[in-house]
Structure formats: C-alpha cells, structure tokens
Amino acid sequence: MTLLMDVAPVANGVGVIAAVVFFLIFLAVAFVAFKMLKRSLKMAFRVAIVVVILTIAVAGSVALWAFSASKTRPQPRPTQPR
C-alpha cells in the first residue's frame, strides 16, 4: 500500500499541463513569426527560423515534463543524541 502512495499523483499531471502550455505558446510564436516574415525573407529562412523556435519549444516542454516528474529524496531520520 505504501508503494502506491509514494508520489503525489497530481505532480506529474501538473508537469504535463505546463509542458503542453509551454509548447502551445511557442507554437503560436512560431506561427506569428512565420506570418510576419512573409514578405521580407525567402521561404528557406522563414522555415529555418520556425524550426529553431519549435526546437526550443520541444526542448523546453520535455525539460518541464522531466523535472516535474522527478522525485524528491526522502529526508534522513534524525539520530538520537547520546
């Protein structure tokens, strides 16, 4: 029974939600950047800029998800003074 209650079940869900929100924000930024650069740059440069933004979004989302799922170390029990 104690194995099931080892980690709070909410913590992992919050990390997934944070990662998805982070990705969606950067996806919107990439879309806006793609539309804003429509007339000033050629397609290859526009796609390269969007790929860089999406790479940052994926890396950040994975980092948020991974760090939110990490377990904290249990505190050592205090020893009795002699």
LOMIMI-337631 format. One record per residue (C-alpha): residue number from 1; x, y, z; residue in three letters; chain. Coordinates in steps of 0.05 Angstrom, whole numbers, plus 5000, padded with zeros to 4 digits. Each point is the difference from the previous one (the first is absolute). Example, Ala and Ser with C-alpha at 12.3 -4.5 7.8 and 13.67 -1.06 7.14 Angstrom:
! residues 2
<resi:1; X:5246; Y:4910; Z:5156; resn:ala; chain:A>
<resi:2; X:5027; Y:5069; Z:4987; resn:ser; chain:A>
***
This chain:
! residues 82
<resi:1; X:5000; Y:5000; Z:5000; resn:met; chain:A>
<resi:2; X:5056; Y:5048; Z:5015; resn:thr; chain:A>
<resi:3; X:5028; Y:4991; Z:4930; resn:leu; chain:A>
<resi:4; X:4937; Y:5028; Z:4970; resn:leu; chain:A>
<resi:5; X:5004; Y:5063; Z:5043; resn:met; chain:A>
<resi:6; X:5074; Y:5012; Z:4988; resn:asp; chain:A>
<resi:7; X:4990; Y:5059; Z:4952; resn:val; chain:A>
<resi:8; X:4943; Y:5049; Z:4997; resn:ala; chain:A>
<resi:9; X:4960; Y:4985; Z:4937; resn:pro; chain:A>
<resi:10; X:4986; Y:5073; Z:4987; resn:val; chain:A>
<resi:11; X:5073; Y:5020; Z:4990; resn:ala; chain:A>
<resi:12; X:5009; Y:4962; Z:4935; resn:asn; chain:A>
<resi:13; X:4935; Y:5028; Z:4971; resn:gly; chain:A>
<resi:14; X:5020; Y:5072; Z:5015; resn:val; chain:A>
<resi:15; X:5067; Y:4989; Z:4965; resn:gly; chain:A>
<resi:16; X:4966; Y:4973; Z:4938; resn:val; chain:A>
<resi:17; X:4952; Y:5059; Z:4999; resn:ile; chain:A>
<resi:18; X:5057; Y:5049; Z:5008; resn:ala; chain:A>
<resi:19; X:5038; Y:4967; Z:4943; resn:ala; chain:A>
<resi:20; X:4940; Y:5001; Z:4954; resn:val; chain:A>
<resi:21; X:4986; Y:5073; Z:5015; resn:val; chain:A>
<resi:22; X:5074; Y:5018; Z:4989; resn:phe; chain:A>
<resi:23; X:4999; Y:4964; Z:4933; resn:phe; chain:A>
<resi:24; X:4935; Y:5034; Z:4978; resn:leu; chain:A>
<resi:25; X:5027; Y:5069; Z:5017; resn:ile; chain:A>
<resi:26; X:5062; Y:4988; Z:4959; resn:phe; chain:A>
<resi:27; X:4959; Y:4970; Z:4944; resn:leu; chain:A>
<resi:28; X:4960; Y:5065; Z:4997; resn:ala; chain:A>
<resi:29; X:5064; Y:5041; Z:5001; resn:val; chain:A>
<resi:30; X:5027; Y:4958; Z:4942; resn:ala; chain:A>
<resi:31; X:4935; Y:5010; Z:4960; resn:phe; chain:A>
<resi:32; X:5001; Y:5075; Z:5012; resn:val; chain:A>
<resi:33; X:5074; Y:5004; Z:4980; resn:ala; chain:A>
<resi:34; X:4986; Y:4960; Z:4937; resn:phe; chain:A>
<resi:35; X:4943; Y:5047; Z:4980; resn:lys; chain:A>
<resi:36; X:5039; Y:5064; Z:5017; resn:met; chain:A>
<resi:37; X:5060; Y:4979; Z:4959; resn:leu; chain:A>
<resi:38; X:4958; Y:4983; Z:4939; resn:lys; chain:A>
<resi:39; X:5022; Y:5058; Z:4957; resn:arg; chain:A>
<resi:40; X:5069; Y:5015; Z:5026; resn:ser; chain:A>
<resi:41; X:5035; Y:4932; Z:4997; resn:leu; chain:A>
<resi:42; X:5002; Y:4941; Z:4953; resn:lys; chain:A>
<resi:43; X:4965; Y:4936; Z:5019; resn:met; chain:A>
<resi:44; X:5064; Y:4963; Z:5020; resn:ala; chain:A>
<resi:45; X:5018; Y:5053; Z:5052; resn:phe; chain:A>
<resi:46; X:4928; Y:5003; Z:5026; resn:arg; chain:A>
<resi:47; X:4998; Y:4925; Z:5009; resn:val; chain:A>
<resi:48; X:5069; Y:5001; Z:5034; resn:ala; chain:A>
<resi:49; X:4976; Y:5052; Z:5050; resn:ile; chain:A>
<resi:50; X:4937; Y:4960; Z:5014; resn:val; chain:A>
<resi:51; X:5040; Y:4936; Z:5009; resn:val; chain:A>
<resi:52; X:5045; Y:5035; Z:5052; resn:val; chain:A>
<resi:53; X:4939; Y:5026; Z:5038; resn:ile; chain:A>
<resi:54; X:4967; Y:4931; Z:4999; resn:leu; chain:A>
<resi:55; X:5064; Y:4966; Z:5023; resn:thr; chain:A>
<resi:56; X:5003; Y:5047; Z:5060; resn:ile; chain:A>
<resi:57; X:4926; Y:4984; Z:5013; resn:ala; chain:A>
<resi:58; X:5011; Y:4924; Z:4998; resn:val; chain:A>
<resi:59; X:5063; Y:5004; Z:5043; resn:ala; chain:A>
<resi:60; X:4966; Y:5044; Z:5051; resn:gly; chain:A>
<resi:61; X:4938; Y:4956; Z:5003; resn:ser; chain:A>
<resi:62; X:5041; Y:4937; Z:5010; resn:val; chain:A>
<resi:63; X:5041; Y:5035; Z:5054; resn:ala; chain:A>
<resi:64; X:4938; Y:5024; Z:5037; resn:leu; chain:A>
<resi:65; X:4969; Y:4931; Z:4997; resn:trp; chain:A>
<resi:66; X:5064; Y:4964; Z:5022; resn:ala; chain:A>
<resi:67; X:5014; Y:5047; Z:5058; resn:phe; chain:A>
<resi:68; X:4929; Y:4998; Z:5025; resn:ser; chain:A>
<resi:69; X:5001; Y:4924; Z:5003; resn:ala; chain:A>
<resi:70; X:5064; Y:4996; Z:5040; resn:ser; chain:A>
<resi:71; X:4993; Y:4972; Z:5070; resn:lys; chain:A>
<resi:72; X:5027; Y:5036; Z:5060; resn:thr; chain:A>
<resi:73; X:5047; Y:4962; Z:5045; resn:arg; chain:A>
<resi:74; X:4972; Y:4980; Z:5067; resn:pro; chain:A>
<resi:75; X:5027; Y:5037; Z:5060; resn:gln; chain:A>
<resi:76; X:5045; Y:4958; Z:5044; resn:pro; chain:A>
<resi:77; X:4972; Y:4984; Z:5068; resn:arg; chain:A>
<resi:78; X:5032; Y:5040; Z:5055; resn:pro; chain:A>
<resi:79; X:5046; Y:4961; Z:5046; resn:thr; chain:A>
<resi:80; X:4991; Y:4998; Z:5075; resn:gln; chain:A>
<resi:81; X:5051; Y:5042; Z:5038; resn:pro; chain:A>
<resi:82; X:5044; Y:4962; Z:5048; resn:arg; chain:A>
***
